[in-house]
Amino acid sequence: MSKTNKNTMDMTHGTLWNKILIFALPLAASSILQQLFNSIDTAVVGRFASSQALAAVGSNSSLIALMINLFIGISLGSNVVIAHYIGQRSEKNIQAAIHTAIVVALVSGIFVMIFGQFIAKPVLSLMGTPDDVIDLAVVYLRIYLLGMPFIMLYDFGSSILRSTGDSRRPLYSLIVAGVINTVLNLVLVIGFKMGVSGVAIATVISNMVSSGIIVYILTHESAPIRLEFRKLAVAPAELKKILVIGVPAGIQGMMFSIANVCIQSAINSFGSDAIAGSAAALNYEYFTYFLVNAFAQATVTFTSQNYGAGDYGRCKKIFHISMVFSLVSCGLLSMVFVLGRGMFLRFYTTDPAVLEYAMTRILIATTLELLTSVYEISAGAMRGFGHSLTPAVITFLGSCVLRLIWVSTVCRAVHEFWVLVIIYPISWVVTGIVMTSAYYIVRKRAFAQNVQKAA
């Protein structure tokens, strides 16, 4: 391969714990920063517009995640495929996979943008969004969807950079875009009184900026990572590999989102105070989960490169190191938010009724968020081996099906908010046990198959 530049990382040699930290922490910071800027959206509308505006933004979160998670999963597929090729030092295949991934990003982003305009109001109505919220929620969603092509470009472009070990420059692009987003929020919502429309417009513009920076970086990279517009085309073989890994990963994300949409519908039955309170507490769940997700993505990328290079002992070490880092970091941050919940939640609202619901959610879900480490790290390792369907199936059964059964049975019998929220940690425990067991089985088979091929 061409000479490695200063932004890439050699994942196949040297000590692992420090490299995993160097890779994962900027990635966690990127996600936390992105959510922090999203939190500013909700804080601004909650403090300077109305509780209905806050509920309108909050009621869209699970639906937006449902629409984009499939394509985020596909971007993870491109990460695995490119990382495998980097481990194998196959420049030609790296180039083909990169340009295929960018085409997929553009096409999928445009598709979601257009299709979403038609389904926005019907789906929000189907979710039981209250009458005093739905019009604002539809406005926010339709404007937000205009930025989908840029969101996809950022996700796929960042995934390409992460496959080389570069998790810092995506962070830098988010910092720039986030500052712009914050300034525009203050100007449009407070200055021009645009409410949810102002928040949505600011989000679209910031997404344009972040994706523009990532595309600029890729077009100025050294070979074989460089993006060249004249080479944009779909390589069928690479597309198939990306989809085989990415689609199940995306389906797994969608399973969570489908279950969360159903739970959001149940939350909606408690009224706009519950929606607003749940949305406020959910921000802190995101912050803690992003640490888990960062180490899970580190597991995917490090495992992919070392599996491609045939270093199976190193793959085992990656799993154990990432699991410990994920459990400890998520647990510590969760403790901070739970102990300081009164102060943190008042960033979003001072309404006593809204705060009561927010306190309930943060005490139950945020306290136990570290449990997500068990299944996320295990799933990430399996994807690094190229096995993506198994984690998707386990997630479907352990999270989606279990949560839907709970909502349709237990929650109907006991219509209490805490009863609804407690299904999160229950599903994390069940999914974690099954996912970890599957990881050890898949790992044994994957290593054996590759040894046979080599022989």
Secondary structure, DSSP 4 states (H G I P E B T S, - for coil): -PPPPTT----SSS-SHHHHHHHHHHHHHHHHHHHHHHHHHHHHHHHHT-HHHHHHHHTTHHHHHHHHHHHHHHHHHHHHHHHHHHHHT-HHHHHHHHHHHHHHHHHHHHHHHHHHHHHHHHHHHHTT--HHHHHHHHHHHHHHHTTHHHHHHHHHHHHHHHHTT--HHHHHHHHHHHHHHHHHHIIIIIIS--HHHHHHHHHHHHHHHHHHHHHHHHHTSPTTT---GGG----HHHHHHHHHHHHHHHHHHHHHHHHHHHHHHHHHTT-HHHHHHHHHHHHHHHHHHHHHHHHHHHHHHHHHHHHHTT-HHHHHHHHHHHHHHHHHHHHHHHHHHHHTHHHHHTTT---HHHHHHHHHHIIIIITTGGGHHHHHHHHHHHHHTT--HHHHHHHIIIIIIHHHHHHHTHHHHS--HHHHHTHHHHHHHHHHHHHHHHHHHHHHHHHHHHHHHH-
